[in-house]
Amino acid sequence: MNRQIQYKQLGLTIGYYRKLRGLTQGDLAERVNLSRTHISNLEAPNMITSISLEKLFDIADVLNVPMKSLFDFRE
C-alpha cells in the first residue's frame, strides 16, 4: 500500500471517529491545539497532510480511541 493511500485512510478514519463522537472539525482542532484548516486537510481525501506523532496521540485521546484504531484501515 502506498503512502498516499495510507494518508487518505488515516484522514478518513479520523473523520469517522470525530463524527461518531459528535465533534466538528473546529471542536477537534481546538482540543488538540491545531487549526480547523489542518484538521480539514487531514480529513480531505485528496490532500496529503503530515501530522506529528504527538498530535496523533492527542487526537486519539480526544476521540477516546486507542491509537492503533486510527490505523485500522478498512479496505
C-alpha positions in Angstrom: 0.0 0.0 0.0 1.5 3.4 -0.9 1.8 6.3 1.4 -0.8 8.4 -0.4 -3.5 5.8 0.2 -2.4 5.5 3.8 -2.6 9.2 4.4 -6.1 9.2 2.8 -7.2 6.3 5.0 -5.8 7.9 8.2 -7.8 11.1 7.5 -11.0 9.2 6.7 -10.6 7.2 9.9 -10.0 10.4 12.0 -13.1 11.9 10.4 -15.2 8.8 11.1 -14.3 8.8 14.8 -14.7 12.6 15.1 -18.3 12.4 13.6 -19.1 9.3 15.8 -18.2 11.5 18.8 -20.4 14.3 17.6 -17.5 16.7 17.2 -17.0 19.3 14.5 -13.6 19.8 12.9 -13.4 23.0 14.9 -14.1 21.2 18.1 -11.3 18.6 17.5 -8.9 21.3 16.3 -9.4 23.3 19.5 -9.0 20.3 21.7 -5.7 19.2 20.1 -4.4 22.8 19.5 -4.4 22.6 15.7 -6.1 24.9 13.2 -9.5 23.8 11.8 -7.9 24.0 8.4 -5.3 21.5 9.4 -7.9 19.1 10.6 -9.9 19.7 7.4 -6.8 19.0 5.3 -6.1 15.8 7.3 -9.6 14.5 6.6 -9.7 15.6 2.9 -9.3 12.5 0.7 -7.3 14.4 -2.0 -4.8 16.1 0.4 -1.6 14.8 1.7 -1.1 16.4 5.0 1.5 15.3 7.6 1.0 15.3 11.3 3.2 14.7 14.2 3.0 11.5 16.3 2.4 13.7 19.3 -0.7 15.2 17.7 -2.0 11.8 16.6 -1.8 10.7 20.3 -3.7 13.8 21.2 -6.4 13.1 18.6 -6.7 9.5 19.7 -7.1 10.8 23.3 -9.8 13.3 22.4 -11.7 10.8 20.3 -11.3 8.3 23.1 -9.9 5.5 20.9 -6.7 3.6 21.1 -4.0 5.0 18.8 -4.0 1.7 16.9 -7.6 2.3 15.9 -6.6 5.3 13.8 -4.6 2.8 11.7 -7.2 0.1 11.5 -7.9 0.9 7.8 -10.9 -0.6 6.3 -10.4 -2.0 2.8 
